[in-house]
Amino acid sequence: MSRGKLPQTGSHHTIPYFMKVTSHPHSSCRLRPPNKGQSRDSSHYFNYTPGRWLINEAHQLQTRHVNFNVPALQRIAGQLMGSRCVQMDKMPEMENGNEILASIPNPNAGHAHLVVASEVATVDFLRTVLKIPVPRVISWSSSPEVNPVGAEYILMERVEGQQLSYVWDDISEAQRFGLVKSLVGIERKLVNAKFALHGSLYYRDTFLRGRGIAALETADQEGLSKFVLGPTTQRFFWGDEERGLEMDKGPWEMAQEYFAAIAKQEISRIRTAHGRSSSVTAPVGNTRRRRDAHIQLLEQFLTVLPYILPREEILAPVLLHSDLHHHNIFVDPSDPTRISSIIDWQTAHASPLFMQASLTGPHLNKFYKLVSRKFNPALIDAMDKMRDDSDPTTFIFRIVERSSEDRPMPLKELLIQVTEIEESRQQVEAWAAAFGEYDGLRAELLGDEGWVSHDDYEEVRSRWEKKKATLESLREQLERDLALISAPDNRS
């Protein structure tokens, strides 16, 4: 989801385009010359360029390719600035002095119409109702069929301040502590703004089927009336439309309904995933018998779901930033303890607090837990719930939403613990240990879907080639172990 400096977390695969647009009132229209290796036409704006993939690169690039009318976008930006022309760059990183920032979502961001409509409403809600510093939207369209750009887009005002990644190394420990305290204060506002439904925010006049937001204790009540909650933009729920899967995307009143929708979505994916990948990066292959057994496990999860939900305090739906690292935070250059803006709220959605609670980027973690425990204890309480090794329900909700990717055994292991079924326990625990070794090596080699920066590509590619055979060997062992567990005499 990151639109700032080249992504350092797993967010790169969902970033929209982010461009710098600078006014030139007395010059003829022109594009800045492309970087070395890029053509002089507009095509380099349409393709993903921040990095590469070690696996499935052609597919990854295809899902990040979007066409739009570059001159039309320039004209709209120029009109907003009272200028006859603009200079436009596709930005590898944020810079000071930008006048207008243009965002066009990639196809893999989800349902582009909803993604844009929700992001615009969300940042307005954050800025005007919760008084959180975010960019101001100055123009947008979620209807490419009627706008001249031919794509969904958002135009935002210049982001004030400096990106935290630029100043972090130069500020003192005391300033870092003050900055983290400011960040925790913002997150406290978000945690305290508990919604009545699970879903995403929209404007009432652009999403007539939306449902009203209940009064929020810390919010501007008058300003709430123009916002509604509608279908979630959480990426998990999107991407299956080409297979004809029409699934429940909310909004949901109860957390149980939200988690049931996740499990049912996974069941549909497994049913339609005929002959899914036998790649070295997929834990195990796919057969009809394995799919049926996998679906039975998810149905078992639906049966026990009402009895394993966490306590109400950490089930309440809240809206948090899902990628809050130092590339998405801007600070005041004269006082780096003051946050001037937080960017990249694409697909932000309301869902259970304990599912959204996570640590910030590694640069902030030194003080983050300490300050949060004192000033935002509800968030830390939710984090602690997600890291309780003695409670198998801690992990089962995360496992379920990855079940179609990681295959059935992690889910089976947790269900055995949750329901205290002794049958097959030793075999499943052995499989889980082997899966842990496999998954650890896969994560070490591939990170997030095999993405790597251009600078690191050759080194990482060499390491991948050297260890790929080991990964394949571990995968084959998982196949053999699963065949034993799935044999008729061993099925629970």
N, C-alpha and C positions, 0 to 999 in steps of 0.2 A: 504494500500500500504506500510505500514511501515515494515521495516525489522530490525529495531533497537530494543530498549528495548520494553518489552511487550506493545502493543499499548494502548495508553490512549485516542485516539480519535476514530473515526469510521473506521479506516483503517485496523483493524486486519483481517477482513473477506476477504481481497484480498492480504494478504502478501504471497510472495513466500517463499520457504525455504531459510534460510541463515545460512551458516555453517562456522565454523572456521577450517582451514586446516593448520597444523603446520608440518614443515619438520622434519624428523628423518632419516638422511642419513645413519646411521650405525645400524639401528634396523630392526627387522622383521616387516612386515605389521601388524598393529593392530588398532582396534577401541577403543576409550576411553570407559571404562565400562559405560553402560547406567545408567541413574538416577534411583532411587528407583521406583519400579513399572513398569519399562520398561524391555522388554525381551532383551536377549543378541544377538538376530539376528538383521538384518538391518531394520526390519519393523517399528520401531519407527521413522525412518527418513521419512517414507512415509505418516505419519498421522499428522494432526494438533494437537498441544499440548499446545499452550500458554494459552488457556482458555476454557470456556464452554458456552453453550447456554441454556437459560431458555425455549425456544420453538424450535421445529423442529430440535433438536440437531443432530439426525441421518442424516438428509438431509444436514445440514450445514457441518458436518464432511465429508460426502461423496463427496461434491463439493470441498473439500480441500485435498483430498487423491490423491497422485501421486506416481507411481512406477518408479524406475530408478535403474540402475546398479551401486551400491555403489563402488565396487572395481574398475570399469572402471573409475569413476569420480576421485577416489584416484590416479589411475595410471596417468591420464592426468595431475592432479595437481603436482604429483611428478616429472614428466618429465619436466614440466615448471620450476620447482625449481631446477632441476639437482639432484634430490634425488630419492632413490629407494623406498621410502615409505612416507606416510603421516599419521597424526592423524587427525581425522575429528570429529567435534562436530556439532550437530544441536544447533544453538545459540538462547537462549532466549533473549540475549542482546549483544550489541557490546562490545568488549574489546580491550585494547591496545595490540600491539604485534602480531596481526594476520598477517599471511604471504599471504594467498590467501583466498578470500571470494567467495563462490560458491552460485549461485542463481538459483533455479529451480522453475518456476512459477506453482502455483496451477491451476487446471482446471478452477476455477471460475475467473481467471484473464482475460479471454477473449480468443481470438484466439492465442494460445501459440506461433505458428510460427511467427505471426506478432508482438506479444508483445515483444518477445526476439529480433527480427531483428530491431524493432523500438527503443527499449531501448538502444541497443548498439550504433546505429547511433546517437541517441539523446545525450547521454553523450559525445560522440566524438565531436559532433557539439558544445555542450556547452563548452567543454574543449579547443578545438582548434580554434573555430571561435569566440566565445564570451568571451573566457578566463575566464570562471567561474570554480571555484575549484570543481571538481567532481572526483570520482574514475576512474582510467584508466582500461579499459577492456584489458585482456591479452589473452583470448581465449573464444570462444563462438560457439554455434551451434543452429540453429533454425530448424534443420532437424533431428528429432529423428530416422527416418527410415534408416539413413546412419551413424549415430554416435554410438559408442559403449556404451554410457550411456543409450540410449533408451529413452531419454527425452530431451527437449530443455533446455539449460543451459547457464549460463554466469559465467566466472571466472574473478575476478577483483583483482587488487593489494590491498595491505594493505591500509586501510584508515588512513591517518596521523592525529595526534591530538587526542583530547579527546571529547567524546560525551558531548554536552552541558548540558544534563540532569545530568551529574556527577559533573559539576563545577558550575552550576548556583547559588546554595545556598552559595558558597564560594567567589564569586566575588563581587566587590563593585558596588554601583549604577552608578558611573562614567564609570566603565568597561561595565556594562550592556548597558548603553546608547551608548557607542562606538561600542559594538557588534551589536546592532540593527541598527546603522548607516551603518555598513558594510553590513548587510543583505539587507537593503534598497538599497544600491548601486548595489548589485547583481540583485535585482528585477528591478531596473531601466534599467539595460542592457536588461533584458528580455522584459520589456514593450516596449522599444524603438526598439526592433527587430521585426518589424511587417511583417508578412508573406503575400504572395499574395493569399494563399489558406487556407482553413480550412481542417485539416487532421493531419497525423502523419509523422514524419521524417523517412527516410530509406536511406541506401546507394544506389547510382545509380546502382552499379554493382550487387546488390542483389535484386533490385526491378525494373526491366526493364520498367515496365509500369508506373513508377512514373513520376511526373511532376516537372519541375525545380523550384527552389526557386528564387524569384525575389531578386534583390540586396537589402541588408539590410544596412541602413545608418551607423551602428556602427560595422559592421562585417568585417572580413577578406575576401575580395571578392574572392581571389584566392581559398581559402579553401572551398567556397560554392559549387564549381562545382561537388563535389563528393556526394552531398546530393540531395534527391528529396522528394517531398511530395506525400503520398499515402493514402490508407484507414485509417480512424481514429482507434486508439486503445482505444478510450474512452469506458469505460465498458458498458455504457448505450446501445451501438449499438450491443452488443454481448450477447450470451446466449440463443438465440431463434432458433439456427440451428437445434436442435433436433426436433423442430416442423415444420421444412421445410420452415421457413421464410427466404427468400433471399431478404434482404433489401439494400437500397442504403447506403453505408458506406463511401462515399466520394472518393477523395477529392472534395470539393465544392469551387467554386469561390466566391459566394456571401453568406452573412449571411442569407439572406432569404431562400436560398437553404438548408443551414444547419438546420435551424429551421423547415422547411417543412419536411425534412427527419426525424426529431425527432417526429413530429406529425404523420406522416405516419407510423412510426415504432410502435407508441402507438396504432394506429388504428388496425394494424395487430395483435398486442398482444391481444387487447380486442376482436377481432373477433374469436380468437382461444382459449380464456380463458373460455371455457365452464365449468359452475359449479364451478368456482374458489372459493377459500377458504371461508368457513363460520366461520372461526376461530374468537375468541374474538379479535385477533390483526388485523383483516381486517375490515375496516370501515363499509362496508355493503356487503351483499351477491350479487349474480350475476344472473340475469335473462336475457332472450333474449330481452325483451322490454328495460331493463336498458342498455344493451350493445348497442342496436340501438340508443337510446337517447344519450348515451355517444359518440358514433361515430359522431353523428350529431354535437355535440359541438366541437369536434376536427376539423371537416370540416368547421365549422363556424370560428374557429381560423385561419385556412388556408386562408379563405376569407379576414379576416381583417389584416392578417399578414403584408402585404406590407405597411399598414398605421400606424402601431404601433411600427415599429422598432425604436430603439433609434438613436441618431445622429451618424454620421460616426466615430467620434473620438473614441467612446467606442465600436464600432462594429468591428474594425480591428482585424484580427486573430493574437493572440500572444500565446506563449508557456510559461506557468507558472507552478511552482511546486504546486501540488494540496494538499499537506499534510506537510506544512512547519512548523513543530513544533520542540521542542528542542531535540527530539530523533533522528531527521534526520540531525542535524547540528553538525559538528565537529569543534573544535576551537584549536588554538595553545596554549598549556599549559603555555608557557612563556609569551604569550600576548593574553588573551582570548577575546580581541576585534577583533582579526583577525580570519576569518573563513578559516579553512584549507580544508574543504570538505562538500558538501551537497550530501546526498545519497538518494536513492529511487525515481528514475525518471520513474519507470514503468508506462506505459500508459500515460505519459505526451503527450499532443497533442496541436495543434494550434486550437483555437476556439475564439469566440468574447471576447474581453477584459472584458466586464462587466459581463460575465458569469463566468469568471475565478477569478475575483477579490474577495478576501476574507481575513479575518483577519488571522494572524498566531496563533500559540498555545497560551494559556492564559498566560504563563510565559513572553511572549514577548510583549503583548498588551499594557503594561503601556506606553512604549515609541513609539511603532510602528506607531500609527496613527499620532502622533506629528511629528516624523522624516519623515514619508512618505509624509505628506502634504507639507513639505518644500522641500524635495529632490526628490520625485517621485509623483508629484501632479496628473499625469494622472491616476495612480492606485487609489488614493483616490477619484478622480472624478467619476471613474467607480463604486467604492464601494458605494458612496453616491447615485448614480442612483439606486442601488439595494435595498436601504433602504428608498426610498421616499414614505411614507405612503399615500400621497395625489395622487399618480399616480398608478392606478391599473396595468398598463403595467409593473411596476417594478417587480411584482411577477408572472405575467402570464407565462413567459418563463420557470421559475422553476416549476410552477404547471403543465405545459404541459408534461414535461419529467417525472413527477411522476404520471401522470394521471391514468395509468392502475393500479397503486397500491392504490392511495388515492380515486379512484372512481370519478364520474363526478361533484359532487357539488362544490368543490373548484373552478374548472374551470368554471362552470356555473356562480358562483357568480362574478368572475372577468370579464367574457364576458358581463354580464349584466351591469357592471360599464363601461367597455370599449365602448360598443355600446349604452349605455344609454337607455336600454330597461327597462321600468317600470314594465311590467307584471311579476308577481311572486317575485318581489324584496323583499317584507317583508318576505315571506316564506323562500326564499333562505338565507336571512340574519339571520333568526332564526336558520336555519339549520347550517349555518356557525358558529354561536356562539356555538351551541351544538358540532359541529365537533371540534372546537378549544379546548373545555373542554376535549373531548375524546382524541384528539391527544396529548394534553399536558400531560395527565395522562399516556398514552401509552409511550410517550418519557421518562417520569420520571421513569417508571417501567422497560422498556425494552431497552432504549437507541438505539443502532444500532443493530437491528435484535435479540435482547435478549442476546448479548454477555456479558460475565462477567469473570473477572479473577478468577483463582482458589482460591486465598486468600479470595475473597469477595463472592464466590458463595453461601455459606450457608446463609449468611445474606441477600443477594439480593433475593435469592429464597424464603426465609421466607416472605419478604416484598411483593413479587409477589403473593404469595398464599393468603395473607391477603387482597389484593386490587383487585384481579382478578375478583371477583364478581361485584365490582363497575364498572370496565371497561366493563364487559359484559352488565350491566344494561345500561350504556351510549351507547353502540353499538346497543342494541335493540331499544333505543329511536331514534337513527339515522335511523334505518330501518323503524320505523313507520312514521317519518317525511318525509323520502324520498318517501314512498308509497303515502303520501298525495300530495307531489309536483308532482309526476309522474303520478297522476291520469289524465284521459283524459281531464277533465274540467280545469286542471291546467297547462297543457303542453303549453309551448310557441311555 
